[in-house]
Amino acid sequence: MAEGDVVGTGVAGATGRTLACYHHARGECRSCTWLPRPYDAQLSEKERAARALLAPWPGIAWEATVPGGLGGFRNKAKLAVGGTVDAPTLGILDPGGEGVDLRDCALHDPRLVAAADPLAELVARARVVPYDVVRRRGELKHLLVTVAPDGGMLVRFVLRSEEAVSRLRKHLPWLLERLPAARVVSVNLQPDPKAVLEGPREIVLTAEESLRVRVNDLDLHLLPQSFFQTNTAVAAALYRQVAAWVDEVDPASVWDLYSGVGGFALHVAAPDRSVVGVEVSAAAVESARRSAADHGLAADFVAADATGWVADRVAAAEPVADVVVVNPPRRGVGPRLAALLEASEAGHVVYSSCNAETLARDLRAMPSLRPVRGRLLDMFPHTAHYEVVVLLERAARPR
Ligand SMILES: C[S@@+](CC[C@H](N)C(=O)[O-])C[C@H]1O[C@@H](n2cnc3c(N)ncnc32)[C@H](O)[C@@H]1O
């Protein structure tokens, strides 16, 4: 556990203090580049940076920033596995490919920290040899563990091949006894030596195949291989904010592009409102469909490339939704989708971005859509990254 005066609680709201981490102090891990800065100074600097990037659009009404918590806020542990089968390391690999054990990372929800020992013990029991990136030998590359607010967990073993799958199956009852919170356990096959975290094939070992994650008053299904925001409390605040803006506009139709497991779409679904989510990951689309069915919400989800899907609707002269929500990866929506939205009749766009630089670039490509409201949400404390969401309103097109 982190040494020093402060260990975070994961409760959004902590500011003004510094998170002490002995891994950082020893130089074992430098992922949290802003760790030495007091948390309130981090928030001020992020606000300054976001406002500077959006300065070309004056008059944005900013809501109060949502802090992400000092520690314990990450709902997902991405643990590279190194070491030996009897003494695996769970954390990162150093530049020479040696494992560095960070299983007590202070950013992780404490329940993830507590799960690490039983998982390491399972590795030894089932003789799942950690993958050696230098010699290209061994099986276990990563352990990916997600925890829901109720404590339920999704545990994924990223393996080079199927060699260890039967042994993991054999020892699964032991794991479920030691770690009863593990509701879903799966294997992801990543045969390539390249640095991609996971591969296309997933083998679910448990009867349950999706983790339910409570967000506000919704249970979101999370199948393995679907993206989920890493900070559940901040994600909940983000969805509440966007639902409030959308409700103010009260549109008859909403598109949620890059919809993931459907967080935005399901929060804005309402009687007499058509809602469609578009997402490239089939697993995420299936997750969103299950959540919509469970809650009886009228929201459809389509597995497609967001830009291609919008281009097809426009080409078929189908109407674009009144409100379009976009939440792309760091690269932003890009010039083609920006041009389609600019030329469309959508009265409002909600753009939620984890990269304010690509957000600003995309806004320049949509001069008719002016940001009028904004909010910074600190999804990634102790790093330079943050989420920023803006409500865009259509102004008269420039002549
Ligand atoms: C930042 S995440 C947002 C997910 C979701 N909105 C949420 O709140 O959890 C970006 C999502 O875009 C998806 N994605 C990436 N490229 C895409 C594309 N070309 N078309 C549609 N979805 C894409 C990813 O699979 C991921 O789920």
PDBQT file of the ligand as one rigid body, heavy atoms in Angstrom, charges set to zero:
ROOT
HETATM    1  C1  LIG A 401     -13.948   6.747 -25.180  1.00  0.00    +0.000 C 
HETATM    2  S1  LIG A 401     -14.778   5.254 -25.508  1.00  0.00    +0.000 S 
HETATM    3  C2  LIG A 401     -16.425   5.746 -25.159  1.00  0.00    +0.000 C 
HETATM    4  C3  LIG A 401     -17.394   4.657 -24.829  1.00  0.00    +0.000 C 
HETATM    5  C4  LIG A 401     -18.739   5.075 -24.261  1.00  0.00    +0.000 C 
HETATM    6  N1  LIG A 401     -19.255   6.273 -24.841  1.00  0.00    +0.000 N 
HETATM    7  C5  LIG A 401     -18.690   5.170 -22.756  1.00  0.00    +0.000 C 
HETATM    8  O1  LIG A 401     -19.077   6.185 -22.188  1.00  0.00    +0.000 OA
HETATM    9  O2  LIG A 401     -18.267   4.198 -22.115  1.00  0.00    +0.000 OA
HETATM   10  C6  LIG A 401     -14.697   5.173 -27.241  1.00  0.00    +0.000 C 
HETATM   11  C7  LIG A 401     -15.462   4.029 -27.850  1.00  0.00    +0.000 C 
HETATM   12  O3  LIG A 401     -15.373   4.177 -29.276  1.00  0.00    +0.000 OA
HETATM   13  C8  LIG A 401     -15.315   2.897 -29.855  1.00  0.00    +0.000 C 
HETATM   14  N2  LIG A 401     -14.789   3.090 -31.209  1.00  0.00    +0.000 N 
HETATM   15  C9  LIG A 401     -13.497   3.213 -31.606  1.00  0.00    +0.000 A 
HETATM   16  N3  LIG A 401     -13.443   3.448 -32.916  1.00  0.00    +0.000 NA
HETATM   17  C10 LIG A 401     -14.719   3.510 -33.371  1.00  0.00    +0.000 A 
HETATM   18  C11 LIG A 401     -15.299   3.739 -34.649  1.00  0.00    +0.000 A 
HETATM   19  N4  LIG A 401     -14.535   3.952 -35.726  1.00  0.00    +0.000 N 
HETATM   20  N5  LIG A 401     -16.641   3.732 -34.761  1.00  0.00    +0.000 NA
HETATM   21  C12 LIG A 401     -17.415   3.481 -33.671  1.00  0.00    +0.000 A 
HETATM   22  N6  LIG A 401     -16.926   3.251 -32.434  1.00  0.00    +0.000 NA
HETATM   23  C13 LIG A 401     -15.585   3.269 -32.284  1.00  0.00    +0.000 A 
HETATM   24  C14 LIG A 401     -14.456   2.097 -28.895  1.00  0.00    +0.000 C 
HETATM   25  O4  LIG A 401     -14.684   0.714 -29.054  1.00  0.00    +0.000 OA
HETATM   26  C15 LIG A 401     -14.944   2.635 -27.543  1.00  0.00    +0.000 C 
HETATM   27  O5  LIG A 401     -16.009   1.852 -27.047  1.00  0.00    +0.000 OA
ENDROOT
TORSDOF 0
